[in-house]
Amino acid sequence: MKHGLPAICPAVALVLAACAGGGDMADTVSAAPPPAPRITDFDGEVLRISVPRPDGGRDNLNSLRDEWYSWSWFPFMPNHAGRRWTLGKSDRDGVTLAYALVSWDNDDPTDYLSAGFWMRFDGATTTRRLDPAVATIVPFVDGRELDPAAPPELPLAGTASYAGSAGGVYRYRAAGAAEPVAEEFTAAMTLQADFAAGAVAGCIGCVGDIALEREHLYAILGWRRGEGDIEHPPAGYEIRFALTPVGEAGGFEGEHVSVTHPDRDVTRSDGAWSGRFSSRPAADGTPRLAAGQARADFTEADGAAGSFDSVFTVLHPELLPALPEE
């Protein structure tokens, strides 16, 4: 069992919605196209979500028309309020839903931060017990702090280490199985930034273990809580994101991803990650956080295969919760 970061890993929501942000996550050192439209909009009362679908279109939902469930939650940032929404709609061909956690400044609700997942269930004829193993999933993070239209002023020298949380959907298809099993997961994530070199690298699961998280998707998809252990849990996997250039606008995007496990023979792995640094500096002048999304796919020697789809937020040390005294 690996140990570390106990104060920031018990629930992905605490870090994602209270501290996360982002918009157009794809930005590289080369000349970037104009910023893509923001994923979300929140005016203090109505939440609107516009997600780019894999087919190139956009899917639009809002909390006035499409709300399924909504309830409050408690962000740890001072003077912030929090709420979570499940938005959904059904049509002849299936079901679309989005799950979002939103944290906003009580004095200026338009200064908000959000994280969540858009999910499409093609062929679904009911909204009960939807299975994420067969869904198309698009993770998102968004908010004013990482708006690509207002990029950060990055340092020209120095380094910084960030720590935070990643969470999303873990799929695993055992050798010989017809369908994968899908579970929600949470894990610690670390990120190292070299501003002189203009590059970042990161890892999910290198500190602490990747663990099952049965709170968020269980609530919105109608699963029963505590359905027991699964045969192939995510613990032990480490997902490493190789050194990736950071663009002048504070965004990064890379495709060099590797997955390892101490007891399983991973024969192939790949994936992608992208993120953006905050426009708000910490006291030392480095960005106070970064947020984004990541995917990793892998195959094992016996024919088993798995994947991790996640959103992440990593924080500057001055934002990290204090560790409990021993």
Disulfide bonds with the S-S distance in Angstrom:
Cys203-Cys206 1.87
